[in-house]
Amino acid sequence: GEESRVLTVFVDTTPPLDSVPPILAPPVGAVVINQGTAGTLFLSIGRTRALTLQLLPEPAAIDTPVQVSSADPLVASIGPSDFTLPAGGQHAAFTISTGNNDAKTLITLQVGSEVSFLLVVVGTPPDVRLPVIIAPSVRVEVIE
């Protein structure tokens, strides 16, 4: 076609004001997750949350042992910590409980011989950890 788009990525820097074009099209979202990383989970202080995580990209061929642990259970604890993912399974349900302070910790997920990490950010995240919010532009008109 005749349509083209450009994606410019600024890493660890704020783009110059003259390089930010007016937004005329719906934004494009991109997420880059390092291999072995399950992602980042943002949670409130002092809460318990149930969630389901995809542990394997394909269904397990056989019953597979799973071990889950928190680097700092006072920041976030997770359970169950030790169970078997049945053959044909890919997902598992967990409960995460958070502590009473702004902090972060790593959850280690060992599924068979594969290990991945989930970063849990509790409370108000530091600016460098704020997720990118992709949303269409809105129009605000102030009438006096």
Order of alpha helices (4+ residues) and beta strands (2+ residues): beta-beta-beta-beta-beta-beta-beta-beta
